[in-house]
């Protein structure tokens, strides 16, 4: 741990940079979840929800509605992941922050546009099935955190 002066606790603007070894250790203790794994997990859950909705209700329209609900999460999330892992995403902190907000706005706009277009694209749309597909697919983020790589002490 870096040396911290007791007086630093009173002054929150004091910043102590990490050494290369401390930064490496921090990355090992807190591994990140790759965004593409989350997108793939969402797609799998979306397919399972759509098939379950179709089998439980016996209605193909309900299955397609649930599938479209899942697609309104998966497609924008894939676009967001592509934007965040792109070439310019990590040039420096400013471009990373700008890129994050830009792609988040694109993701939200695409999701809203897909929801507005749903009645025109899905025959005999079932809004409850669409919302179930959307919500269950969206909750994969929390499941991804549960299955995130853990730190193992050596």
N, C-alpha and C positions, 0 to 999 in steps of 0.2 A: 504494500500500500504506500502511496506517496506520503511524504511528510506533510502534516497539516498543522499549522500554527493555531493554538487555541483561540487567538483573536480573530482568525478567519471565519469562525462560526458566526461572529457578530456582523461580518461584512460579506453578504452573499455574492458580491461582484468579484470576489477573488476566485480566479480559475487556475487550477493546477493541471497542466496537460499530462496525459498518460505517457509513459515510456512505451517503446515498441513491444516489450515483453508484457507489460500490463494490458495493453490493447489486445494483444493476441490472446491472453488469458481471459479477458472479458468476452471476446468473440467465442471462445471455446465453451465458456460457461453459459452463454446465452445464444445458442444457434438460432438462425432465422428460418422461417418456413418459406420455401420457394413458392412464389405466387402461382406458378404453373401447376404445382401439386394441388393447390386449393381449387383451381379451375377444373382440373381433371376430376377431383372429388365431387365438385358441384355437378359436373356432367353425369357422373355415375349415379348420384343421388337423384338427379332429374329423371333419368331413364327409369330408375326403380320406382319413383313416385308415379310417373305416367303409367307404367305397366300395372302397378297396384291399383291405381284409380280405375283403369280400364277393366281389370279383372274383378274388382270388388263391385263396381256398379254395372258391369256388363255393357256399358255404353262406350262406343268408340269416341263419341264427341267429348265425353268427360275425360278420357285418356288424352286426347289431343289438346284439350284445354289445360290440363295439368302439365303436359309437355311444353306448351307455349309459355306457361308461367315459369317453368324452369329455364326455358330459353331466354326469357327476359332478364334472368340473372347471369346465366353462363356467357352469353354473347358479349354483353358490356364488360363483364369481368375479364374475359379473354382479351378484349381490346385494351383494357386498363393495364393488364399484366404485360402485354406487348409494349405499350407505351413506357411503362416503368423499367423494363429490361432492355430498352432500346439503346442505341449508340450514344445519344446525347443525355441520357438520364443521369449519368454520374460524372459529368465533366467537373462540376464543382458543386458546392452546397446550394448556391443560388439557382442553378439550372435544375438541380434535383428537386428543390422545393417548388419551383415554378412548374416543372413537369408533373409533379404529383398533383398539384391543384388543377392544372389543365386537364390531365387525363381523368381526374375525378369528376370534373364538370362534364366532360364528354361522356363518361359512363352514366351519369345521372340523366343527361339529356337523351341518350339513346334508350335508357330504360323507360323514361316517360313517353318517348315517341312510340316505342313498341307497345306499351300499354294502351295508348290512344288508338293505335292501329289494330289492336286485337280483334274488335268486333268485325272488322272488314277482312281479316285474314283467317280466322278460325270459324268454320261452319258450326252453327248452333253452339256458340260459346257458352261455357258454364263458368261464370265468374267465381263461384266458390272453389271449383276445382283449380282454376287458374291461380287464385290466391294461395291455395294449399301448396301447389307446385312451387310458386314463387317463394313462399316463406320457408318451406322445408329445404329448398335448395340454398337459400340465403344463409341458413343456420349452419351450413357446412364450415363456415369460418371458425365457429367455436369448436367443432369436432377436430378441425385441423390443429388447433392449439392444444387439444388433448393429446394428439398423436405426434406433436412436435418432438424433434430430437431432444433428448435430455443430456445434461452434463453428467459425465461419469468421472468420478475421482479415480486417479491412478494410484 
